[in-house]
Amino acid sequence: APALFNAIADAAVTKLDKFNSQDLANTTWAFATASVEAPALFNAIAAAALTKLDGFNPQDIANTTWAFATAGVEAPVLFNAIADAA
């Protein structure tokens, strides 16, 4: 399974501009739920989420913040932007 998640992470990073808010949330949620470390993916998703934050619904925000916290990935810029938008 780690090889599969690594392949998914590598592919996802190159396609994040095509992801919508739910895609971003679901991807972080899946990695956190599976306890797979993917800091480069999480950092790239944090940056992508900043540009798409207005498209996040409450569930997307909850899933994304939960995933970052569960994975132990700090994303203060993203979390501050979420707090400012609330």
Backbone hydrogen bonds, N-H to C=O, Kabsch-Sander energy under -0.5 kcal/mol:
donor,donor_aa,acceptor,acceptor_aa,energy
5,F,1,A,-2.5
6,N,2,P,-2.6
7,A,3,A,-2.2
8,I,4,L,-2.5
9,A,5,F,-2.8
10,D,6,N,-2.5
11,A,7,A,-2.3
12,A,8,I,-3.1
13,V,9,A,-2.2
14,T,10,D,-0.8
14,T,11,A,-0.5
15,K,12,A,-1.8
16,L,12,A,-0.8
18,K,15,K,-2.3
19,F,15,K,-0.5
19,F,16,L,-1.0
24,L,20,N,-2.3
25,A,21,S,-2.5
26,N,22,Q,-3.1
27,T,23,D,-2.1
28,T,24,L,-2.2
29,W,25,A,-2.5
30,A,26,N,-2.5
31,F,27,T,-2.0
32,A,28,T,-2.5
33,T,29,W,-2.8
34,A,30,A,-2.0
35,S,32,A,-1.0
36,V,31,F,-2.5
37,E,35,S,-0.6
42,F,38,A,-2.6
43,N,39,P,-2.6
44,A,40,A,-2.1
45,I,41,L,-2.7
46,A,42,F,-2.5
47,A,43,N,-1.9
48,A,44,A,-2.4
49,A,45,I,-3.1
50,L,46,A,-1.4
51,T,47,A,-0.8
51,T,48,A,-0.7
52,K,48,A,-0.6
52,K,49,A,-1.0
53,L,49,A,-0.6
55,G,52,K,-2.3
56,F,53,L,-1.6
61,I,57,N,-2.2
62,A,58,P,-2.6
63,N,59,Q,-2.8
64,T,60,D,-2.4
65,T,61,I,-2.7
66,W,62,A,-2.4
67,A,63,N,-2.4
68,F,64,T,-2.5
69,A,65,T,-2.4
70,T,66,W,-3.1
71,A,67,A,-2.5
72,G,68,F,-0.8
72,G,69,A,-0.6
73,V,68,F,-2.3
74,E,72,G,-0.6
79,F,75,A,-2.9
80,N,76,P,-2.6
81,A,77,V,-2.0
82,I,78,L,-2.4
83,A,79,F,-2.3
84,D,80,N,-2.5
85,A,81,A,-1.8
86,A,82,I,-1.0
